[in-house]
Amino acid sequence: MGERAALLERENQVRNAAKLHWLAGPEQKETGKRMPRKPIKWRAESLKRQKLLGFADLAAREIVVDVNAHGSERELLDTICHEVLHVSSGDMLSEKAVDLMAQDLASVLYRMKWRRVLD
Ligand SMILES: [Zn+2]
C-alpha cells in the first residue's frame, strides 16, 4: 500500500470510529460505559425571517419547526421527520438521503393515519 493510500485508509478508520461513537452515544469518563442517547427535543417557533420550515441543532439534539408555516399536516410531518433524521444521524446522511427517507417516513405515517391531537 502506497503512502497516500495508507493515509486515506487511516483517515477512513478515524471517520468510521467517530461515526460509531456518535451512534452509540457518549462514553462515561469513569467507567467507559456508553450513556443512553438523550431524547431529541423539539420547539415550535416562527422561522419566517430565515425563510425556513425547520432546522436541526445537532449540538443541542433539538429540532425547531415553524408549525404554522406548513400548508398541510402531511408537509409538517415531512419536515419533522427530515429534521429528526439530521439530528439522529449526526448529519452523516446527505441532504438528498434525508429528503428521501423523510418522504418515505412521512408517507407511511400519514397513510397509517398518524395525526397530531390538537387541544
Ligand atoms: Zn435538511
Backbone and ligand atoms as CSV (ligand in chain L), in Angstrom:
chain,resi,resn,atom,element,x,y,z
A,1,MET,N,N,0.845,-1.190,0.000
A,1,MET,CA,C,0.000,0.000,0.000
A,1,MET,C,C,0.882,1.242,0.000
A,2,GLY,N,N,0.587,2.168,-0.907
A,2,GLY,CA,C,1.355,3.407,-1.001
A,2,GLY,C,C,1.111,4.303,0.204
A,3,GLU,N,N,1.950,5.318,0.331
A,3,GLU,CA,C,1.849,6.221,1.486
A,3,GLU,C,C,0.496,6.962,1.485
A,4,ARG,N,N,0.105,7.394,0.284
A,4,ARG,CA,C,-1.161,8.137,0.167
A,4,ARG,C,C,-2.357,7.229,0.489
A,5,ALA,N,N,-2.322,6.005,-0.037
A,5,ALA,CA,C,-3.412,5.049,0.212
A,5,ALA,C,C,-3.505,4.719,1.702
A,6,ALA,N,N,-2.341,4.581,2.352
A,6,ALA,CA,C,-2.313,4.270,3.786
A,6,ALA,C,C,-2.907,5.412,4.596
A,7,LEU,N,N,-2.590,6.636,4.163
A,7,LEU,CA,C,-3.105,7.828,4.848
A,7,LEU,C,C,-4.629,7.907,4.709
A,8,LEU,N,N,-5.116,7.654,3.502
A,8,LEU,CA,C,-6.560,7.691,3.247
A,8,LEU,C,C,-7.273,6.595,4.040
A,9,GLU,N,N,-6.630,5.412,4.117
A,9,GLU,CA,C,-7.185,4.293,4.877
A,9,GLU,C,C,-7.296,4.668,6.356
A,10,ARG,N,N,-6.247,5.291,6.881
A,10,ARG,CA,C,-6.235,5.711,8.290
A,10,ARG,C,C,-7.322,6.756,8.541
A,11,GLU,N,N,-7.438,7.687,7.602
A,11,GLU,CA,C,-8.442,8.740,7.707
A,11,GLU,C,C,-9.845,8.127,7.752
A,12,ASN,N,N,-10.050,7.120,6.923
A,12,ASN,CA,C,-11.338,6.425,6.861
A,12,ASN,C,C,-11.637,5.699,8.173
A,13,GLN,N,N,-10.615,5.079,8.760
A,13,GLN,CA,C,-10.793,4.368,10.033
A,13,GLN,C,C,-11.204,5.343,11.139
A,14,VAL,N,N,-10.535,6.506,11.167
A,14,VAL,CA,C,-10.841,7.521,12.187
A,14,VAL,C,C,-12.269,8.018,12.002
A,15,ARG,N,N,-12.656,8.252,10.743
A,15,ARG,CA,C,-14.004,8.743,10.455
A,15,ARG,C,C,-15.054,7.708,10.879
A,16,ASN,N,N,-14.806,6.433,10.570
A,16,ASN,CA,C,-15.757,5.382,10.946
A,16,ASN,C,C,-15.872,5.231,12.456
A,17,ALA,N,N,-14.753,5.374,13.157
A,17,ALA,CA,C,-14.774,5.298,14.618
A,17,ALA,C,C,-15.600,6.454,15.181
A,18,ALA,N,N,-15.452,7.627,14.599
A,18,ALA,CA,C,-16.210,8.803,15.052
A,18,ALA,C,C,-17.701,8.589,14.812
A,19,LYS,N,N,-18.055,7.990,13.674
A,19,LYS,CA,C,-19.460,7.713,13.371
A,19,LYS,C,C,-20.030,6.738,14.388
A,20,LEU,N,N,-19.279,5.653,14.671
A,20,LEU,CA,C,-19.744,4.659,15.638
A,20,LEU,C,C,-19.933,5.307,16.999
A,21,HIS,N,N,-18.988,6.170,17.366
A,21,HIS,CA,C,-19.055,6.856,18.648
A,21,HIS,C,C,-20.338,7.675,18.720
A,22,TRP,N,N,-20.630,8.407,17.639
A,22,TRP,CA,C,-21.840,9.237,17.614
A,22,TRP,C,C,-23.082,8.368,17.769
A,23,LEU,N,N,-23.133,7.285,17.005
A,23,LEU,CA,C,-24.328,6.452,17.014
A,23,LEU,C,C,-24.517,5.722,18.340
A,24,ALA,N,N,-23.416,5.329,18.973
A,24,ALA,CA,C,-23.512,4.568,20.212
A,24,ALA,C,C,-23.783,5.466,21.416
A,25,GLY,N,N,-23.550,6.747,21.293
A,25,GLY,CA,C,-23.752,7.662,22.409
A,25,GLY,C,C,-22.456,7.928,23.141
A,26,PRO,N,N,-22.447,8.999,23.941
A,26,PRO,CA,C,-21.204,9.398,24.611
A,26,PRO,C,C,-20.768,8.364,25.654
A,27,GLU,N,N,-19.454,8.333,25.934
A,27,GLU,CA,C,-18.890,7.397,26.902
A,27,GLU,C,C,-18.756,8.095,28.258
A,28,GLN,N,N,-19.028,7.336,29.317
A,28,GLN,CA,C,-18.787,7.891,30.652
A,28,GLN,C,C,-17.293,7.874,30.915
A,29,LYS,N,N,-16.757,8.984,31.423
A,29,LYS,CA,C,-15.306,9.080,31.632
A,29,LYS,C,C,-14.784,8.011,32.601
A,30,GLU,N,N,-15.499,7.828,33.730
A,30,GLU,CA,C,-15.002,6.939,34.783
A,30,GLU,C,C,-15.079,5.452,34.381
A,31,THR,N,N,-16.210,5.066,33.843
A,31,THR,CA,C,-16.455,3.635,33.614
A,31,THR,C,C,-16.226,3.206,32.165
A,32,GLY,N,N,-16.247,4.152,31.254
A,32,GLY,CA,C,-16.126,3.806,29.835
A,32,GLY,C,C,-17.418,3.269,29.257
A,33,LYS,N,N,-18.465,3.203,30.083
A,33,LYS,CA,C,-19.765,2.711,29.614
A,33,LYS,C,C,-20.438,3.752,28.742
A,34,ARG,N,N,-21.217,3.257,27.791
A,34,ARG,CA,C,-21.965,4.172,26.926
A,34,ARG,C,C,-23.176,4.718,27.674
A,35,MET,N,N,-23.379,6.029,27.563
A,35,MET,CA,C,-24.564,6.634,28.143
A,35,MET,C,C,-25.680,6.603,27.094
A,36,PRO,N,N,-26.931,6.443,27.537
A,36,PRO,CA,C,-28.022,6.439,26.551
A,36,PRO,C,C,-28.107,7.775,25.825
A,37,ARG,N,N,-28.487,7.714,24.558
A,37,ARG,CA,C,-28.657,8.956,23.815
A,37,ARG,C,C,-29.798,9.755,24.411
A,38,LYS,N,N,-29.591,11.066,24.482
A,38,LYS,CA,C,-30.648,11.937,25.013
A,38,LYS,C,C,-31.793,12.000,24.005
A,39,PRO,N,N,-33.027,12.099,24.494
A,39,PRO,CA,C,-34.133,12.264,23.549
A,39,PRO,C,C,-33.964,13.560,22.756
A,40,ILE,N,N,-34.428,13.557,21.526
A,40,ILE,CA,C,-34.366,14.768,20.704
A,40,ILE,C,C,-35.480,15.705,21.160
A,41,LYS,N,N,-35.086,16.927,21.519
A,41,LYS,CA,C,-36.074,17.920,21.941
A,41,LYS,C,C,-36.671,18.583,20.704
A,42,TRP,N,N,-37.835,19.182,20.867
A,42,TRP,CA,C,-38.415,19.946,19.756
A,42,TRP,C,C,-38.980,21.248,20.285
A,43,ARG,N,N,-39.043,22.206,19.399
A,43,ARG,CA,C,-39.542,23.533,19.756
A,43,ARG,C,C,-40.265,24.089,18.530
A,44,ALA,N,N,-41.405,24.733,18.755
A,44,ALA,CA,C,-42.139,25.393,17.667
A,44,ALA,C,C,-41.799,26.875,17.704
A,45,GLU,N,N,-41.457,27.411,16.553
A,45,GLU,CA,C,-41.020,28.810,16.505
A,45,GLU,C,C,-41.212,29.340,15.084
A,46,SER,N,N,-41.531,30.618,14.947
A,46,SER,CA,C,-41.639,31.203,13.606
A,46,SER,C,C,-40.246,31.323,12.989
A,47,LEU,N,N,-40.098,30.804,11.779
A,47,LEU,CA,C,-38.802,30.875,11.078
A,47,LEU,C,C,-38.963,31.664,9.782
A,48,LYS,N,N,-39.977,32.541,9.782
A,48,LYS,CA,C,-40.306,33.320,8.593
A,48,LYS,C,C,-39.092,34.149,8.126
A,49,ARG,N,N,-38.434,34.813,9.068
A,49,ARG,CA,C,-37.284,35.665,8.721
A,49,ARG,C,C,-36.171,34.857,8.064
A,50,GLN,N,N,-35.959,33.623,8.545
A,50,GLN,CA,C,-34.898,32.759,7.996
A,50,GLN,C,C,-35.356,32.041,6.726
A,51,LYS,N,N,-36.649,32.209,6.400
A,51,LYS,CA,C,-37.252,31.534,5.240
A,51,LYS,C,C,-37.036,30.017,5.302
A,52,LEU,N,N,-37.283,29.464,6.505
A,52,LEU,CA,C,-37.137,28.015,6.713
A,52,LEU,C,C,-38.435,27.441,7.267
A,53,LEU,N,N,-38.655,26.164,7.019
A,53,LEU,CA,C,-39.779,25.465,7.634
A,53,LEU,C,C,-39.338,24.785,8.925
A,54,GLY,N,N,-38.042,24.476,8.992
A,54,GLY,CA,C,-37.498,23.850,10.184
A,54,GLY,C,C,-35.987,23.801,10.111
A,55,PHE,N,N,-35.344,23.567,11.258
A,55,PHE,CA,C,-33.910,23.314,11.216
A,55,PHE,C,C,-33.509,22.418,12.380
A,56,ALA,N,N,-32.326,21.824,12.250
A,56,ALA,CA,C,-31.822,20.880,13.249
A,56,ALA,C,C,-30.612,21.474,13.953
A,57,ASP,N,N,-30.648,21.459,15.300
A,57,ASP,CA,C,-29.498,21.887,16.091
A,57,ASP,C,C,-28.839,20.614,16.621
A,58,LEU,N,N,-27.794,20.181,15.922
A,58,LEU,CA,C,-27.161,18.902,16.249
A,58,LEU,C,C,-26.555,18.886,17.645
A,59,ALA,N,N,-25.870,19.957,17.997
A,59,ALA,CA,C,-25.183,20.010,19.291
A,59,ALA,C,C,-26.176,19.925,20.442
A,60,ALA,N,N,-27.320,20.571,20.276
A,60,ALA,CA,C,-28.344,20.576,21.328
A,60,ALA,C,C,-29.290,19.382,21.215
A,61,ARG,N,N,-29.131,18.566,20.160
A,61,ARG,CA,C,-30.083,17.488,19.858
A,61,ARG,C,C,-31.513,18.031,19.929
A,62,GLU,N,N,-31.740,19.063,19.129
A,62,GLU,CA,C,-33.041,19.726,19.135
A,62,GLU,C,C,-33.466,20.066,17.704
A,63,ILE,N,N,-34.781,19.919,17.433
A,63,ILE,CA,C,-35.311,20.390,16.155
A,63,ILE,C,C,-36.223,21.579,16.430
A,64,VAL,N,N,-36.183,22.540,15.513
A,64,VAL,CA,C,-37.056,23.709,15.606
A,64,VAL,C,C,-37.930,23.688,14.359
A,65,VAL,N,N,-39.240,23.762,14.557
A,65,VAL,CA,C,-40.182,23.650,13.434
A,65,VAL,C,C,-41.143,24.835,13.452
A,66,ASP,N,N,-41.304,25.448,12.279
A,66,ASP,CA,C,-42.303,26.507,12.140
A,66,ASP,C,C,-43.620,25.825,11.782
A,67,VAL,N,N,-44.358,25.438,12.811
A,67,VAL,CA,C,-45.570,24.627,12.642
A,67,VAL,C,C,-46.594,25.326,11.752
A,68,ASN,N,N,-46.758,26.656,11.933
A,68,ASN,CA,C,-47.820,27.378,11.217
A,68,ASN,C,C,-47.465,27.707,9.768
A,69,ALA,N,N,-46.211,27.500,9.386
A,69,ALA,CA,C,-45.784,27.856,8.024
A,69,ALA,C,C,-46.088,26.746,7.012
A,70,HIS,N,N,-46.576,25.611,7.503
A,70,HIS,CA,C,-46.817,24.471,6.617
A,70,HIS,C,C,-48.208,24.516,6.012
A,71,GLY,N,N,-48.310,24.085,4.769
A,71,GLY,CA,C,-49.586,24.117,4.057
A,71,GLY,C,C,-50.506,22.966,4.421
A,72,SER,N,N,-49.930,21.892,4.973
A,72,SER,CA,C,-50.749,20.726,5.325
A,72,SER,C,C,-50.069,19.926,6.439
A,73,GLU,N,N,-50.854,19.082,7.068
A,73,GLU,CA,C,-50.324,18.211,8.130
A,73,GLU,C,C,-49.279,17.245,7.555
A,74,ARG,N,N,-49.506,16.826,6.333
A,74,ARG,CA,C,-48.603,15.899,5.647
A,74,ARG,C,C,-47.219,16.546,5.455
A,75,GLU,N,N,-47.222,17.828,5.082
A,75,GLU,CA,C,-45.985,18.582,4.883
A,75,GLU,C,C,-45.260,18.785,6.220
A,76,LEU,N,N,-46.035,19.050,7.271
A,76,LEU,CA,C,-45.465,19.232,8.605
A,76,LEU,C,C,-44.782,17.945,9.074
A,77,LEU,N,N,-45.450,16.824,8.837
A,77,LEU,CA,C,-44.890,15.522,9.218
A,77,LEU,C,C,-43.558,15.277,8.490
A,78,ASP,N,N,-43.510,15.660,7.234
A,78,ASP,CA,C,-42.293,15.517,6.432
A,78,ASP,C,C,-41.151,16.355,7.027
A,79,THR,N,N,-41.446,17.593,7.395
A,79,THR,CA,C,-40.418,18.466,7.977
A,79,THR,C,C,-39.896,17.891,9.295
A,80,ILE,N,N,-40.815,17.404,10.135
A,80,ILE,CA,C,-40.414,16.839,11.428
A,80,ILE,C,C,-39.492,15.628,11.201
A,81,CYS,N,N,-39.899,14.722,10.312
A,81,CYS,CA,C,-39.069,13.547,10.008
A,81,CYS,C,C,-37.701,13.992,9.475
A,82,HIS,N,N,-37.711,14.969,8.594
A,82,HIS,CA,C,-36.487,15.479,7.975
A,82,HIS,C,C,-35.490,15.989,9.031
A,83,GLU,N,N,-35.978,16.839,9.922
A,83,GLU,CA,C,-35.070,17.439,10.919
A,83,GLU,C,C,-34.608,16.397,11.942
A,84,VAL,N,N,-35.493,15.474,12.297
A,84,VAL,CA,C,-35.102,14.405,13.234
A,84,VAL,C,C,-33.993,13.547,12.610
A,85,LEU,N,N,-34.106,13.256,11.322
A,85,LEU,CA,C,-33.079,12.447,10.653
A,85,LEU,C,C,-31.723,13.152,10.667
A,86,HIS,N,N,-31.721,14.472,10.496
A,86,HIS,CA,C,-30.455,15.215,10.577
A,86,HIS,C,C,-29.811,15.019,11.960
A,87,VAL,N,N,-30.615,15.209,13.013
A,87,VAL,CA,C,-30.072,15.110,14.379
A,87,VAL,C,C,-29.697,13.667,14.696
A,88,SER,N,N,-30.602,12.743,14.390
A,88,SER,CA,C,-30.412,11.343,14.751
A,88,SER,C,C,-29.172,10.736,14.093
A,89,SER,N,N,-28.891,11.175,12.872
A,89,SER,CA,C,-27.752,10.615,12.136
A,89,SER,C,C,-26.464,11.382,12.405
A,90,GLY,N,N,-26.547,12.443,13.204
A,90,GLY,CA,C,-25.347,13.248,13.423
A,90,GLY,C,C,-24.903,13.914,12.132
A,91,ASP,N,N,-25.856,14.179,11.274
A,91,ASP,CA,C,-25.630,14.816,9.977
A,91,ASP,C,C,-24.687,14.012,9.084
A,92,MET,N,N,-24.757,12.690,9.229
A,92,MET,CA,C,-23.891,11.837,8.393
A,92,MET,C,C,-24.578,11.425,7.099
A,93,LEU,N,N,-25.848,11.782,6.975
A,93,LEU,CA,C,-26.565,11.474,5.738
A,93,LEU,C,C,-26.548,12.715,4.852
A,94,SER,N,N,-26.535,12.508,3.557
A,94,SER,CA,C,-26.583,13.648,2.647
A,94,SER,C,C,-27.979,14.272,2.712
A,95,GLU,N,N,-28.088,15.513,2.245
A,95,GLU,CA,C,-29.388,16.194,2.217
A,95,GLU,C,C,-30.383,15.386,1.380
A,96,LYS,N,N,-29.887,14.832,0.283
A,96,LYS,CA,C,-30.740,14.033,-0.603
A,96,LYS,C,C,-31.268,12.786,0.126
A,97,ALA,N,N,-30.387,12.108,0.857
A,97,ALA,CA,C,-30.787,10.905,1.604
A,97,ALA,C,C,-31.814,11.266,2.665
A,98,VAL,N,N,-31.573,12.370,3.375
A,98,VAL,CA,C,-32.509,12.826,4.407
A,98,VAL,C,C,-33.862,13.133,3.776
A,99,ASP,N,N,-33.843,13.814,2.633
A,99,ASP,CA,C,-35.078,14.145,1.919
A,99,ASP,C,C,-35.882,12.893,1.583
A,100,LEU,N,N,-35.213,11.911,0.982
A,100,LEU,CA,C,-35.889,10.694,0.546
A,100,LEU,C,C,-36.439,9.899,1.728
A,101,MET,N,N,-35.624,9.767,2.782
A,101,MET,CA,C,-36.052,8.997,3.945
A,101,MET,C,C,-37.212,9.691,4.664
A,102,ALA,N,N,-37.145,11.013,4.767
A,102,ALA,CA,C,-38.223,11.771,5.412
A,102,ALA,C,C,-39.521,11.610,4.627
A,103,GLN,N,N,-39.422,11.652,3.301
A,103,GLN,CA,C,-40.621,11.475,2.474
A,103,GLN,C,C,-41.233,10.092,2.699
A,104,ASP,N,N,-40.391,9.071,2.747
A,104,ASP,CA,C,-40.888,7.701,2.979
A,104,ASP,C,C,-41.557,7.591,4.341
A,105,LEU,N,N,-40.870,8.083,5.371
A,105,LEU,CA,C,-41.417,8.012,6.734
A,105,LEU,C,C,-42.747,8.756,6.835
A,106,ALA,N,N,-42.755,9.991,6.346
A,106,ALA,CA,C,-43.964,10.810,6.431
A,106,ALA,C,C,-45.103,10.162,5.650
A,107,SER,N,N,-44.782,9.597,4.496
A,107,SER,CA,C,-45.809,8.965,3.663
A,107,SER,C,C,-46.448,7.781,4.387
A,108,VAL,N,N,-45.626,6.915,4.964
A,108,VAL,CA,C,-46.167,5.747,5.667
A,108,VAL,C,C,-46.960,6.184,6.899
A,109,LEU,N,N,-46.376,7.072,7.705
A,109,LEU,CA,C,-47.063,7.520,8.925
A,109,LEU,C,C,-48.397,8.181,8.588
A,110,TYR,N,N,-48.395,9.009,7.541
A,110,TYR,CA,C,-49.623,9.703,7.160
A,110,TYR,C,C,-50.689,8.720,6.684
A,111,ARG,N,N,-50.272,7.755,5.840
A,111,ARG,CA,C,-51.238,6.775,5.339
A,111,ARG,C,C,-51.731,5.842,6.445
A,112,MET,N,N,-50.908,5.711,7.536
A,112,MET,CA,C,-51.355,4.938,8.701
A,112,MET,C,C,-52.255,5.776,9.608
A,113,LYS,N,N,-52.520,6.997,9.175
A,113,LYS,CA,C,-53.419,7.923,9.886
A,113,LYS,C,C,-52.818,8.534,11.139
A,114,TRP,N,N,-51.473,8.601,11.232
A,114,TRP,CA,C,-50.894,9.298,12.371
A,114,TRP,C,C,-51.158,10.791,12.212
A,115,ARG,N,N,-51.738,11.400,13.225
A,115,ARG,CA,C,-52.074,12.825,13.197
A,115,ARG,C,C,-51.791,13.451,14.559
A,116,ARG,N,N,-51.630,14.763,14.540
A,116,ARG,CA,C,-51.492,15.481,15.800
A,116,ARG,C,C,-52.841,15.527,16.493
A,117,VAL,N,N,-52.810,15.500,17.828
A,117,VAL,CA,C,-54.033,15.748,18.595
A,117,VAL,C,C,-53.940,17.188,19.064
A,118,LEU,N,N,-54.826,18.029,18.579
A,118,LEU,CA,C,-54.798,19.440,18.930
A,118,LEU,C,C,-55.770,19.692,20.083
A,119,ASP,N,N,-55.250,20.340,21.123
A,119,ASP,CA,C,-56.100,20.616,22.285
A,119,ASP,C,C,-57.088,21.754,21.988
L,1,ZN,ZN,ZN,-32.097,19.166,5.529
